Amino acid sequence: MDRSRAPQDPVRSSRISRSIVNSQLLISAALLLFAVVVFAIQPAAFQEPLFFSSLLLVFILTGVALLTDWTPRRKRWAALLPVLDIFAIVGIREAEPQLGAGLLLVLPVIWLARNYGFAGAVGGATLATVAIWGVWPFRGVPISISDFAGLILLPLTFAFIATTTYATSRRSQSQRALLRQQSALVESALVRARKQERLLEEVLNAVEFGVIAFDDRGRATLRNNAHEHSLREFGAPHSAIIHPVIYEPDGTTRYEEAERPYARALAGEEFENLVFWVGSPGEARAAYSATSRQTRNIDGEPDGGVVVVRDVTVELEAVRARENLAASVSHELRTPLTSIIGFLELAVDAPELTSETRRMLDIAARNSERMLGLVTDLLQTASDKDGSLTLAISSCDVAELARQAVESSGLAAEQRGLTVVTSIDRPAVINADPFRIRQVLDNLLSNAVKYNRTGGSITVSVDAADDAVRIDVTDTGVGVSEADQAHLFDRFFRAGSARRSDVVGTGLGLGISRDIAKLHGGSLSVTSEVGVGSTFSLVLPVTTQEAA
């Protein structure tokens, strides 16, 4: 590559030119001041050809410095300027020795030491010394004691100044190099930060949920496109950062200002899935679920927070539609069930029935009544806001209820080839609602039959203690994963293993069963292993307070 045609760094060229021109101007300014003083006290010196020509040489060199474009390649030739300045100053000194112009030699020596490194420092001091010593043989006069002192002190001064300047220059260069490295690191970090900021902005704008962040003073620092779209969709003012009016989960009650999700987040609260509605009742509206998290600085102090808002309109409408469907189906089932129960009661009273037929009709009647009760509960669960249940407390034998439940599920278990084993040794009398307890037992046994493997087994045990009764229903079925166990008692939830099977269900049974257990002051829990089976444990206190 032709180095003469290589592109030049304009910043570096400008810095070199400025350094050379400033150094030369400093020397010419010092000599100009020197010339003015000499002209004032000894104008005859200008008549000396050596004095005048040496002074003129310095100003010519200054013009050259000003007019030359000092590129990095020409920097080495700029060393001729201080070298010629040394000769010019020596000429002035020899023309008028009594004026003491030799001290001005420190200026080009400093120039060479600062700009040309160790070689410049040594070369400048040496050249100045040689120039002073070299002219003595041409004077034709002996060296006096005072002259000898000058010949020694000036070189020592040059050496000291050159060394000091070189060391200072090296230190300055190192500092500049360090600053350049630090500047490059800072610039690189800034570029990475900007890149990450753009990436974060693109990611936030790509998601479908709204995000709004704020600092420790409550000022909004970030809003993504989804949040802005939600504001504009419902006519919020252009300057608004949140919806001016929102409604509580019931869809009609306005949120108090202090209870609004954003206000609670600004107050330092953290929460999850706080539902609110946007849009006036009777108009186009949407439901949102808000989650708040607080952020902290490197010292662990609060530094603001972020609120994530997700549109849950479709989910809530789906839940509402499912509840409406359950209510509709339950309502339609009550009439035929009532009719079935009535005809069964009439059939049982027929005198020509055998005892075995009468026993089977009694079982059918009891199951029909229980089904009517379950349908009523399903209708109440779908229609009531809290899905509350009522209890009719009386003394009952849980062991006998368990036997009846096993007997009712016997036919279904037999059809699937299941073996039902019971461990019910003695009565277990408690104060409870026998209908509700039977409802729980029927649900647990029904699940044990439906989700069991063909040829498997079911074990039902009742253990009575002084203060509580424990009923365990164990099956050898498909089991439930740990992740699904956490939601197994949620309304309308069906485990993955249940959804993958051919069994149809609503996901309400276990939720209602757990509510019944809690209303009695007891508990319903599960331990399960996928592919091995499950054990549902119902624990009931001996005494239950009347509940409604």
N, C-alpha and C positions, 0 to 999 in steps of 0.2 A: 504493500500500500504506500502511496506517495504521501509522506508525512506533511509535505508542504501544502497539500490540498486537503488535509484532514480538517474536519469541522472544528472550529474553535469555540470554547466556552466563553460567551460574552461577559458573563459575570466575573469569571476569573481574570480575563483580559482587562476589564475595567479596574479590578482590584490591583493588578500589577501596575497598570499605568498610573493610578492614583498614588501608589506607594513611591514609584520612581520620581514623579513630578514633585510630590511633597518633599521628598528628601533633597532634591536639587534646589527647590525654591527656598528651603531652610538655609542651605549654604549660601545661595545668592543673596538672600535677605540679610544674613549676618555680614557678608562682605559689603553689601550696599550700605549698611549702617556703619561699618568700619570705614568705608570710603568717605562717607559724609563727615565723620569725626576727623579723619585725616585732612580732608579739604578745609575744615574749619581751623585746625591747629597747625597744619603744615601743608599748605597748598602746593608748595614746590615739589612735593613727592610725585605729583602727577606728570611732572616734566621728565621723570625718570622712565625711559622706555620699558625696562623690565617690569616696573611696578604697573604701568598703564596696560601693557600687553597682557600681563598675568590677570589683572582685574577684568580686562575685556574678555579673556578666555572663559572665565567663570560665567559671564553673562551670555556668551555664545553657547556654552554647554546648557544653560537654562533654556534657551530658545530651542535647542535640539530636543531637550526633554519634553518641552511643551508640544512640539510639532510632530513627534514620532508616535506612531501607533504601536505601543509596547505589548505585543502579543506574547504568550508564554515562550514561543521559540526565540523571541528577541530579547528575552530577559537577561541572558548571559552577556549579550553585547552591552547592556546597560551598565555593566560593571566598569566599562571604560570611563563613564562619567565621573564616579568618585576618584578613580585613579588619576584622571586628568585634573580633577579638582585639587588633589594632593600636590601635583606638580605646580599648579597655578598658585596655591597658597605658599608653597616653598619659594616660588619666584618672588611673590610680594614680600615675604620675610627677608629674602636676600637683598631685595632692592632697598628696603628700609628696615634694617635689623632692630633699630631702637624702638619701633612701633609695637613689637611683640605679637605679630600676626601668626606666629607658630602655633599658638594655642588653638587657632581655628582649625588645625588639622584633625582635631578630635571629631569634627562633624563628618567628614568622609570616612574616617575610621569606624564610627558608629554605623554609618550606612552599610559599609561592607560587612561588618560583623552581624548586623541584624538581618540582612537579605541574602547573604551567601554562606551562611553556616560557619563551620570551623575554619574552612579554607579562607573565607573572607575575613574572619577575625584575625587569623595569623598573618594573612597576606597584607591586610590594611595596616596593622601595627608595624609589620616589618618594612613595608614600602615607605611609610612615613618616617621611620627611623633611618633607613638607608638614604632617603632623600635629604634629610637634615645633615647626616654625617657626610654624605657624598659631596656636598658643596664646599666644605671647609678647605680642601686642598686648593680650590680656585680662588679663595679670598686673598691668599698671599700674606696673611698676618698670622702671628702665633696665637695659639689658643690660650686664653686667660683662665684664671680659676673660675670666674663667673660664667664664662662660656662653657667650661667643662661641666659645671653643675647643670647647665641647661641641656647639654647633650646627654646627660644621664637621666635627669628628671623627666624630660619630655617623653622619651621612649618608655620609661616606666609608667608614665601616665597613660600613654597610648595602649600599652599592654593591659593595664588594669581596666581601662574603659572598654577595650575590645572584649576582654574576658567576661566582664559584667554584662555587657550588651548581648554577647552570644548566649550566656546562661539565661538571661531574661527572655531572649527571643525563643530559645528552646522551650522554656516553660510556657510561654504564650502559645507557641505552636501546639504543644501537647494539650493545653487547655482548649484551644480551638478545635483540635481533632476530637477531643472528648465531647465538646459541645456539639460538634457535627454528628457524632455517633448517637448522642442522646437525642438530638433533634430528629435523626433518622428513626430512632426507636419510637419516639413520641409520634412522629408522623405515621409510622407503620401501625402503631396502636390506634391512632385516630382513624386510619383507613379501615382497620378491622372493625373498630367500634361502629363506624358508619355503615359498613357492610352488614354487620349483625343487626343494626337498627333497621336497615332497609329490609333484611330478611324477616325480622320480627314483625315489621309493619305489613309485609306481604302475607305472612302466615295469618296474622290477626284479621286481615281484611278478607282472607280466603274462607275463614270459618263462618258458620251460620249462626253462631250465638254472639250476643253483644258483649263487649268488654269496655269498661271504663275504669281508668286508674286515676289516683289522686295522690298528692304529696302530703307531708306532715302538716301543712297549713290548710288542707282541704281544697286546694286548687286542682282542677282536672288537668291531668298531664297527657292522657291518651284516651282516644275514643275510636273504635274501629268502625268500618262501613256498616256492619250489621246493626250496631247501636244507632248510628245516624239514620239509617233507613227506617228503623222502628219509630224514631222521633218524627221524621217527616211524614211517615205513613198515617200517623194519628194527629197531624196538624200541630205539632209542638212548634213554638216560636223558633226562629232561626238561631237565636242566641241561647236557647235552652240546652242544658246538658243532660237533663232527665225529664221524664214525663211530668207535666205540671199536676195532673190529677190521676191517681190510681185507686183501685178498689181492692178490698180484702178478698180472701178466697171465696166468700159467698157471692161475690160479683156485684153487690149493691151497696155495701158500707164503705164509705171513703176512709182511706188510711189517714190517721192523725199524722201531722207533720213529723213528730218525733219518732213515730213508729214506722215511717217509710224505710224501705231497705237501704237507700243511699244515706239517709240521715243516721241510721244505726251503724252503718259502715264507717261514716265519718267520726262517730262517737267511739270507735275502736272495737266494736262488736264483730265477732265472727259467727256466721250462721250458714246453713245449707238449705236449699230447696224451699225458700220462702216464696209462696205463691201470691201473685197479685194480678189484677185484671186492668187492662188499659182500654179506654173507650166507654162511653156512657151506656147504661143499660138500654136495650132496644135498638142500639146502633151497631155498626161493625166494631168488633172488639177482639182482643187477643189476651190469652193468659200467659204469664211468664213465671219462671222459677229463678229466683236470685240466690246466688251464693257469694259470700264475702270472705276475703282473706286479708289479713294485715301483713304488711312488709316491714322489714327491719334493716337498719344499716349495719355496717361491719362491727359496730360496738353493741349491737343487740337492742338499740333503742328504736321505738316506733318511727317509721319513715314513710307512712302513708298506707295505702292499701289498694285492692283491686276488687271490683264487683263484676261477676259474670252473670249474664242474664240469658236464659234459654227459653225459647218459645215452646210452651207445653200445651197449646190450644188443642192440637189434634189428640194428644194423650188424654186430656181431661174429657174431651168430647167422646172419645172411645170408651172411657170408664163410665161416663154417664149413659151412653147407648147400651153398654153391657148391663148396667143396673136396670135400665128401663126394660130391656129384654127379659131379665130375670124376674122383674116384677110382673111383666105381662104373662110370662109362662106360668109363674106361680099362681097368679089370679085365675088363669084358665084351668089349672089343675084342681083347684079347690072344689069346684062344682061336681066333676065326675067322682072325685074321691069321697065327697060327702054322700053321693048316691050309692057308691060301692059299700060304704060302711053301713048305710041304712038297710040295703038288701042282705048284707051278711048277718045283721042282727035278726032280720026276719027269718033267714034260713036256719040260724042256730036254734030258733024256737020251734022248728018243725018236729013233731013227735016221732016221725018214722026214721030219723037219722040214727046211724050207728054211733057208738062211742068214739070210734076212730075218726069217722067223718066229722063229728062234732069237734073233736080235738083239732083237726086241721082247719076247720072254719074259725075256731077261736084264735089260732095262730094268724090266719089271714086277717081277721078283724083287728087284732092287736097291731099287726104291721101296717094295716091301712090307717089306723088312728095315728100311729107314729109318723107315717108318711104325710098325713094331713098336718101334723104339728111341724114337721120339717118344712113343708111348703109354706106354712104360715110364717116360720122363721125366715125363710128365704125372701118372702114378700116384705117382711119387716126390715130385713137387712138392706134391701134395695130401696125402700121408701124412707126409712129413718135416716136422719143426718148422721147419727152416731152408731146406728145399727145395734142399739142396746137390746139386751135380752132380760127377761124377768124370771125370777125363781119362785117356786112354791115349795117352801121348806117343810119337810116332814121326816119322820123316822123311817129309814129304809135299810134293807140288807143289800150291800153292794155285791156280796157273793152270789145272792140269788139273781140280781140284775145281770151279773156276768154269765151265769148259767143260761138265762133266758136269751141273752145276746148270742151265745155260742149255739144254742138250739136254733135260733132264727137264721143264722148264717150257715147252718149245717148242710142244707141242700146245695147252696152255691159252692161250698168247699168240696162236697162230694162230687159234684159235676166236674171239677177241675182236678180231681184225684188228690186232694190235699188231706193231710192228717191233722186233726185238731186235738191237741193235748191240753188238758186242764189241770191246774194245781190249785184247787179250791177246797180246802180241808174243813173249814169251819165258818160260821156266820161272821159277817163284818158289818155291824149295824152302826150307822152314822146318821146325823141330821143333814139332809140334803134334799135336792129336788130329784126324785127318782126318774122323772121323765127326761130331765136334762142329762143325768148321769147315764141313763140308757142310751140317749142320743150320742154321747161321746163314745161309749163302748161299741155301739153299732157302727159308727164311722170308722173306728180303729180296726174292727174286724173286717168291715167291707174293704178297706184299703189293703189289709193283709191278704185277703182273698184275691182281689183284682190284680195286685202288683206282685204276686207270688209266682214262682215257676211251677210248671205242671209236675205233680208228684211231690211237691214240697210239703212243708209242715208249718203249723201255727201253734204257738204255745201261749196259753192264757193263765196267769197266776194272780192270786189275790193274797196279800200278806197284811194282816191286821196288827197294829200296835196300839198302845194305850191312847195316843193322841192323833193318829193318822192311819189311813189305809192306802196301800200302794197296789195298783193294778198294772201289770206288765203284759203287753201284747207283742210277741216276738214272731217274726216271719223269716222265711228263707228266700226272700224275693230279690228284686233287682238292686235294692239299696239306693241311698241318696248321697250325692257328693257333698264334701264339706262346704263348698261354696253355696250350694242350694239349701243346705240345712239352716243357714242364717236367715233365709226368707221363706222357709217351709210353712210357717204359720201366718204369713201375710195373706190378706184377702186376694182371691183370684190368681194366686201364684201356683204354678205347677212346675215341679222339678223337671229337669231335662230328661231324666229316665222315664218320667210319666208321659211327657210330650212325645217321646219317640215310640211309645207303646201304642197299641190299638185301643187302649182303655179311654173312654170319654169321661171327662170330669169338668167341674166348674172351678175348682181351686178354692171353694168356700168351706169345705168340711172341717179341715184342720184348724182354720182360723176361728170358726164358731166353737169348735171343741176347746180350743185354748181359752177363749173368752168365758166359756162355761166354767172351766177349771178355776180361772182367776176369780170369777164371781163367787165361787165357793170358798175362796181363800186358799186354793191349792195351786197346782202347777201341772203342766203337760210338757214333757221334754222328749227328745229323741236322740238315740245313738245309732249310727248306721255306717255301713261299709259297702261300697259299690260292689255288686256281684256276690255279696255274702248274705245280706239281709238287714233288717232294721228292728229296733226295739223301742216302742213307745211306752213311756212311763207316766201314769196318771196318779198323782198324789193328792189325797183329799183329807182335810181335817175332820176329826170326829164330830165337832160341833161347828155349824155354819150359821152366821147371823142371817136373819131374814133380809133379803135384798129385793129391790124392785127397780 
